[in-house]
Amino acid sequence: MNHYTLIAELFRYPDTSLESSVKQIQSLLVEKYADGLKEIIPFQEFLSAYNLPQQQEYYIKTFDVNALCYLDIGFILFGEDYKRGEFLVKLSQEHKKAENDCGSELADHLPNLLRLLDKSEDKEFVEELAYCLIIPALKAMLVSFKNESNVYRNVIQLVIVFLEKDFQNSTIKQFHISTADKDCFTGKASQKNHACGMNQRTHQGMVANPLQ
C-alpha cells in the first residue's frame, strides 16, 4: 500500500497542491474503491467554490480553533487518560523504525498515522493499527459532525472506505470507545469502559499496553 500517504494530504493545512492530490485520489477511487466516489465529490466542490485563504480558514475552524473535531487519534481513543501517553511512546518507536517524520505534530496525529501505514514493514502492526484502532476512532469522529454540514466529514468517511476494503479480511476485534458522554470530543469527558479484542500478539490487553 502507498495510497495512505496520498490520503493523508487531505488532512494537512490546505495549500496549492491539494487539488492535485484530490485528482489522484479520484483516479484511485475509480480504479479500486468505487464506493468512495460519492465522498470525494463534496470536497471537489468545496475546492472549486473556495479560494485558498477560505479553504485554510475552513480547515482552522474544523480542526484547530474551537475545533469541531480533533485529528489526534490517541485523544479520541483514550481521552486524557495516561494510556494515551503510553500509546504515544509506542507509536513514536514505530515512526522511528519506519523513518516516518512526524514534523511538528504528535505521533498519533491522523496524517502521521496514515503515512505510517504505508511506511511500516510490520504488516501485523499495520493491520492492528488500521483495523483495531484507526477505524473505530474515525467512526467516533463522525459523531462530532452529525449536526454539521462539513466536507471533512466526507473525507473521514472516505478514509473509512479505504481502510475497510483494505482490511476486510481482518479477524482482529476492534477497540471500543465509550461515547456515553456526548461532550467527549471537547476534552471535558472522562473516557471510560474502553475495551478491545486482541489478537495473539496483544493478548495482555490493548488498553493496558497499546500496540504492545
C-alpha positions in Angstrom: 0.0 0.0 0.0 1.2 3.5 -0.7 -2.1 5.4 -1.1 -2.5 6.3 2.5 0.4 8.8 2.2 -1.7 10.5 -0.6 -4.9 10.4 1.5 -3.0 12.0 4.4 -2.6 15.1 2.3 -6.4 15.7 2.6 -5.9 16.4 6.3 -3.0 18.8 6.0 -3.4 22.6 6.2 -4.5 23.4 2.6 -2.0 24.6 0.1 -1.8 24.8 -3.7 -1.1 21.1 -4.0 -4.4 19.9 -2.5 -6.3 19.9 -5.8 -3.7 17.7 -7.4 -3.9 15.2 -4.5 -7.7 15.1 -4.8 -7.4 14.3 -8.6 -5.0 11.4 -7.9 -7.4 10.1 -5.2 -10.3 10.3 -7.5 -8.4 8.2 -10.1 -7.7 5.6 -7.4 -11.3 5.5 -6.4 -12.4 4.9 -10.0 -9.9 2.1 -10.3 -10.4 0.2 -7.0 -12.6 1.9 -4.5 -15.8 2.9 -6.3 -17.8 3.1 -3.0 -15.8 6.1 -2.0 -16.5 8.2 -5.1 -19.6 9.8 -3.6 -17.5 11.0 -0.6 -14.9 12.9 -2.7 -17.4 14.9 -4.7 -18.3 17.4 -1.9 -14.6 18.0 -1.3 -14.0 18.7 -5.0 -17.0 21.1 -5.0 -15.5 22.8 -1.9 -12.2 23.3 -3.6 -13.9 24.9 -6.6 -16.1 27.2 -4.5 -13.5 28.4 -2.0 -10.2 30.1 -2.7 -7.1 29.1 -0.8 -7.4 31.5 2.1 -11.0 30.5 2.6 -10.0 26.8 2.5 -7.4 27.5 5.2 -9.9 29.3 7.3 -12.4 26.4 6.9 -9.7 24.0 8.0 -8.8 26.0 11.1 -12.4 26.2 12.2 -12.8 22.4 11.7 -9.6 21.2 13.4 -7.8 24.0 15.2 -9.5 27.0 16.7 -12.6 25.9 18.7 -12.2 22.6 16.9 -15.3 20.8 15.7 -13.2 17.6 15.7 -9.6 16.6 16.7 -7.1 14.7 14.5 -5.2 13.2 17.4 -6.3 9.6 17.3 -4.9 8.8 20.8 -7.0 11.5 22.3 -10.2 10.1 20.7 -9.3 6.6 21.9 -8.1 7.3 25.4 -9.1 10.9 26.2 -6.7 12.5 28.7 -6.0 9.2 30.4 -2.4 8.2 31.0 -2.9 5.4 28.4 -2.6 7.9 25.7 0.9 8.7 26.9 1.8 5.0 26.6 0.2 4.9 23.2 2.3 7.9 22.0 5.5 6.4 23.2 4.9 3.1 21.4 3.8 5.0 18.2 6.9 7.1 18.3 9.0 4.0 18.3 7.1 2.7 15.3 7.5 6.0 13.5 11.2 5.9 14.2 11.6 2.4 12.9 9.7 3.3 9.7 11.7 6.6 9.3 8.4 8.4 9.2 8.9 12.1 10.0 6.0 13.4 12.2 7.1 17.0 11.8 5.7 19.3 14.4 2.7 17.1 15.1 2.4 14.3 17.7 2.8 10.7 16.9 -0.9 10.0 17.0 -1.9 12.8 14.6 -4.0 11.2 11.8 -1.9 12.2 8.8 1.2 10.8 10.6 -0.6 7.5 11.2 -1.8 7.2 7.6 1.7 7.7 6.3 2.9 5.1 8.9 0.5 2.6 7.3 2.4 2.9 4.1 5.9 3.0 5.5 5.9 0.4 8.2 7.2 -3.0 7.1 5.5 -4.8 10.1 2.3 -6.0 8.4 0.8 -7.3 11.7 1.3 -3.9 13.3 -0.2 -2.1 10.3 -3.3 -4.3 10.4 -3.7 -3.8 14.1 -3.2 0.0 13.9 -5.5 0.4 10.9 -8.3 -2.0 11.7 -8.4 -2.2 15.5 -7.7 1.5 16.3 -7.9 3.9 13.4 -11.3 2.7 12.0 -13.1 3.0 15.4 -11.5 6.4 16.0 -12.7 7.7 12.6 -16.2 6.4 13.3 -16.2 8.2 16.6 -15.0 11.4 14.9 -18.1 11.2 12.6 -20.3 11.7 15.6 -19.0 15.2 16.2 -20.1 16.1 12.6 -23.7 14.7 13.0 -25.3 18.1 13.2 -22.8 19.8 10.9 -22.6 20.2 7.1 -18.8 20.0 6.8 -16.9 18.5 3.8 -14.3 16.9 6.2 -17.0 14.6 7.4 -17.0 13.1 3.8 -13.2 12.9 3.9 -13.3 11.0 7.1 -15.9 8.6 5.6 -13.7 8.3 2.6 -10.8 7.0 4.7 -13.1 4.5 6.3 -14.0 3.2 2.9 -10.3 2.7 2.1 -9.5 1.0 5.4 -12.5 -1.3 5.5 -11.8 -2.5 2.0 -8.1 -3.0 2.5 -8.5 -4.8 5.8 -11.9 -6.5 5.1 -10.4 -9.9 6.0 -9.0 -8.9 9.4 -10.1 -11.1 12.3 -9.0 -8.6 15.0 -11.7 -7.3 17.2 -11.9 -3.5 17.2 -11.3 -1.1 20.0 -14.5 0.1 21.7 -14.8 3.7 22.6 -17.3 4.8 25.2 -19.4 7.6 23.9 -21.8 7.9 26.9 -20.7 11.4 27.5 -21.9 13.5 24.5 -19.2 16.0 25.0 -16.4 13.5 24.6 -14.7 15.5 21.7 -14.2 18.6 23.7 -11.8 17.1 26.2 -14.2 17.5 29.1 -15.3 13.9 29.1 -13.7 11.1 31.1 -13.3 8.2 28.7 -14.5 5.0 30.4 -15.0 1.3 29.7 -12.7 1.1 26.8 -12.3 -2.4 25.5 -10.6 -4.1 22.6 -10.4 -7.5 21.3 -6.9 -8.7 21.0 -5.1 -10.9 18.6 -2.3 -13.3 19.9 0.2 -10.5 19.7 -1.6 -8.2 22.2 -3.3 -10.8 24.5 -2.3 -8.7 27.5 -4.8 -6.1 26.5 -4.8 -3.2 24.1 -5.8 -0.7 26.8 -3.1 -1.6 29.2 -0.4 -1.9 26.6 -1.5 -0.1 23.3 0.2 -1.7 20.4 2.5 -3.8 22.6 
